[in-house]
Amino acid sequence: MASRPTVPRSAVPLGALAVCGTLLTACAGAGGAGGGSGSHSINVLMVNNPQMADLQKLTAANFTKRTGIKVNFTVLPENDVRDKITQDFSSQAGQYDVATISNYETPIYAKNGWLAPLTSYAKKDTAFDQSDVLPTLRESLTVSGQVYAEPFYGESSFLMYRKDVFKEKGLTMPARPTWRQVAALAAKADGARPGMKGICLRGLPGWGEVMAPLTTVVNTMGGTWFDKDWKARVDSPAFTRATKFYVDLVRAHGETGAPQSGFAECLNNVEQGKVAMWYDATSAAGSLEAGGSPVAGKMGYAPAPVDRTRSSGWLYTWAWGLQKASKHQDDGWKFISWASSKEYEDLVGKKLGWSRVPAGKRNSTYTDPRYVAAASAFAEATANALKSADPDNPGVQPRPAPGIQFVGIPEFTDLGTQVSQQISSAIAGRTGVEQALKSSQTLAEKVAAKYADK
């Protein structure tokens, strides 16, 4: 989302990262100690994306030193962390005080009473500046007038491509590419350099992995998971056409090992010069343009490809949720407000480089000349993608639930995961698209039956 839902993506794993830090017992009482002399601690469970790895590096010497609040991080790949967060928050076990959740989970968790509302904290903490958070993200994390999560970074999706390779091959990226144009470019870029494939597209199972980009293709090609009356449409002609297009493209011109490739693997393929294009989360650009990246300065960024819609980029945020059962809510808020603050963005820029700022969440980020200069290759493209995302109207027909790369219902976690396994199997050549979607339609109909009469 990478996303999630890189992907989600949006967001999305960078390989297995070891669990960091042993869980410690926090002292009784709430509130942080000042001056770095306190004995408070909180447990934070988060996805292992690059931005979170940077956060780990900076926390002890900055946040803990100033507040005295020790942060014990547990870091896991996306599919694993989602399961663990759901288990802990749904049982209100309180093992973790704070966790990375997305705009998919936030409304569901809030309605189930698993999250502590953050509205009063944000109002008192004027330095946090809630009004600076991008409206699209702020709204996606607000339920019944209460803020239930604060974004760490936000992302949409766009098309990334090697400008130097395109120049060498005499190829031109359209200002607003269609998927048909992208497929043609992938065919021409395939083999442009030894071992280079035309495009990287996620094929790894997971509702926040392969289903994130694929669902945006389904949307723009006229398909939908459910129509406005909760009729399942997974085996419809439009859904089938879009899925076949995606599967055929990645099989013909996609990366080696596509059925096992998610965000992390595609990022590595781009950095290692193994692919000429990549459609995925806008948050990837920060890594591609970071100091030391072998492709920094070589990448171009175009809007998410379309077919029948004006735009097709997803909307996703990895955000911080505070468990309602936490006994350290004040300390938890202090961590959340620091990690999502303008101050933290400034710290990352100065310590690690401005292209690595966890952006996509604040208006002020895009008026900061230091960030704009460092992220000039992708800042405007990212901002435009975030502004054009419309979770309520992502396709050509009315929807019964919000969401661009997901359907905003609790059952989508299981449904999307099971369907993703079918799609990954089709990418691997073990089953056909029609058969994969026929099986998936049966699963979707069972979900639809729960809502059709409501």
C-alpha positions, 0 to 999 in steps of 0.5 A, spaced: 500 500 500 503 498 499 502 502 500 499 496 502 496 496 501 503 499 498 499 496 498 498 495 500 503 497 499 502 500 499 506 499 502 509 493 504 515 489 506 523 489 505 524 482 506 524 479 513 527 484 518 528 481 525 524 483 531 527 489 534 528 489 542 525 485 547 518 487 550 519 491 557 515 492 562 513 499 563 512 503 569 505 504 572 502 510 570 501 515 564 505 521 562 512 522 559 518 524 564 522 530 561 529 531 560 531 523 558 531 521 565 524 517 566 523 510 566 517 510 562 517 505 556 512 503 550 511 497 545 510 499 538 509 494 533 510 496 526 511 494 518 518 493 516 518 499 511 524 503 509 521 509 513 520 505 519 527 503 519 529 510 519 525 511 525 528 506 529 535 509 528 533 516 530 528 514 536 533 513 542 538 519 540 532 524 539 525 522 542 527 518 548 533 522 550 528 528 550 522 525 553 525 519 557 520 514 554 524 508 551 520 505 545 521 497 544 520 496 537 517 489 534 518 490 526 515 485 521 513 484 514 506 486 512 502 480 512 505 478 518 504 485 522 497 485 520 495 478 523 499 480 529 496 487 530 489 484 529 490 479 534 492 484 539 488 489 538 481 485 537 483 481 544 485 488 547 491 484 550 494 491 551 501 488 549 502 493 544 501 500 545 502 503 538 501 500 532 502 501 524 495 501 521 492 504 515 486 507 512 483 500 511 483 498 518 482 505 522 475 505 521 474 498 522 478 498 528 474 504 531 467 502 530 469 495 534 472 500 540 479 497 539 482 504 538 483 510 543 481 517 540 486 522 538 482 528 537 483 531 544 490 529 544 491 533 537 487 539 540 491 540 546 498 539 542 498 545 538 505 544 535 502 538 532 498 542 527 492 537 525 490 542 520 496 541 516 495 534 515 492 533 508 485 533 507 484 526 504 488 522 509 485 526 515 478 524 513 480 517 511 483 516 519 476 520 522 470 516 524 464 519 526 468 526 527 473 523 532 481 522 529 483 515 531 490 515 527 495 519 525 499 518 518 506 517 518 506 517 511 501 517 505 502 514 498 498 514 492 501 510 486 504 512 480 509 509 474 516 509 475 521 508 469 528 509 467 529 515 463 536 513 460 533 507 458 527 510 454 532 515 451 537 509 449 531 506 446 527 512 443 521 511 447 517 516 450 513 516 456 506 519 455 504 525 460 498 521 462 499 514 460 494 508 458 495 501 460 495 499 453 501 504 452 504 501 458 504 494 455 507 497 448 512 500 452 514 494 456 514 490 450 519 495 447 523 496 453 524 488 455 531 486 453 533 493 453 539 491 457 542 484 458 537 481 463 532 487 463 525 486 463 520 491 461 516 492 467 515 490 475 508 488 477 507 485 484 505 478 484 506 476 491 499 473 494 496 478 499 490 483 499 495 488 500 500 486 495 498 483 488 491 485 489 493 493 491 495 494 484 491 489 480 484 492 483 486 499 481 487 496 474 480 493 475 477 500 477 480 503 471 478 498 466 471 498 468 470 493 474 469 492 481 469 487 486 461 489 488 456 493 485 452 498 489 447 492 491 452 488 493 452 483 488 459 480 487 462 482 480 469 478 481 467 474 474 464 479 470 467 481 463 470 487 466 474 484 472 476 478 468 479 483 462 483 487 467 485 481 471 487 477 464 491 484 462 495 484 468 497 477 468 499 477 461 503 483 462 507 481 468 508 474 464 510 476 458 514 482 460 515 482 468 520 481 472 523 474 474 520 470 480 513 475 479 509 470 483 514 471 489 515 479 488 512 484 492 513 491 493 520 489 496 522 485 491 520 490 485 524 495 489 530 491 489 529 489 481 529 497 480 535 499 484 539 493 481 537 495 473 533 489 472 526 492 470 525 498 466 518 500 469 515 499 475 507 501 477 507 501 485 507 506 491 509 513 490 513 512 497 518 508 493 521 514 490 524 516 496 528 510 496 530 510 489 532 517 489 536 517 496 543 518 496 547 512 494 541 509 490 544 506 483 538 509 480 538 516 483 537 521 478 535 516 472 528 515 474 522 519 471 515 519 474 508 518 471 501 518 473 498 511 474 496 508 468 488 509 466 483 506 461 476 508 462 477 513 468 481 520 469 485 517 474 487 511 478 492 512 483 490 509 490 490 512 497 494 509 502 497 511 509 501 507 514 498 511 520 499 510 528 493 507 532 493 507 539 490 501 543 484 503 547 487 497 552 494 501 553 495 503 560 500 508 557 496 512 552 499 519 554 506 516 552 503 513 546 501 520 544 507 523 545 511 518 541 505 518 535 505 526 535 513 526 534 513 521 529 508 524 525 510 531 526 514 536 522 519 536 527 521 529 525 520 530 518 526 536 519 530 531 523 530 526 517 531 531 512 537 533 516 540 527 518 538 522 513 537 526 507 531 530 504 528 525 499 527 520 505 522 524 509 516 520 510 512 525 506 505 525 503 501 527 509 502 534 510 501 540 506 507 544 509 512 538 506 510 541 499 512 548 501 518 546 504 524 548 499 529 543 502 524 537 501 522 540 494 529 541 492 531 534 494 525 531 491 524 535 485 523 529 481 517 526 484 514 531 489 509 534 484 507 527 481 506 525 488 502 531 491 498 530 484 496 523 485 494 524 493 490 530 491 486 526 485 485 520 489 477 519 490 476 513 495 468 514 494 468 514 487 474 510 484 471 506 478 466 507 473 460 505 477 457 506 484 460 502 490 457 500 496 463 501 500 469 506 500 476 504 498 480 504 491 485 498 492 481 495 497 474 494 499 472 498 506 469 492 509 472 487 515 471 481 510 476 484 505 482 481 509 480 474 508 477 475 501 482 479 498 488 474 501 484 468 498 483 471 491 490 474 491 492 466 492 488 465 486 491 471 482 498 469 484 497 462 481 495 464 475 501 469 474 505 462 475 501 459 470 498 454 475 491 456 473 488 460 468 485 467 469 478 465 468 478 459 473 481 463 478 476 468 478 470 463 478 473 460 484 474 467 487 467 469 485 464 464 489 468 467 495 465 474 494 458 471 493 459 469 500 461 476 503 456 479 499 450 475 502 452 478 509 450 485 506 445 484 501 439 485 505 442 490 510 
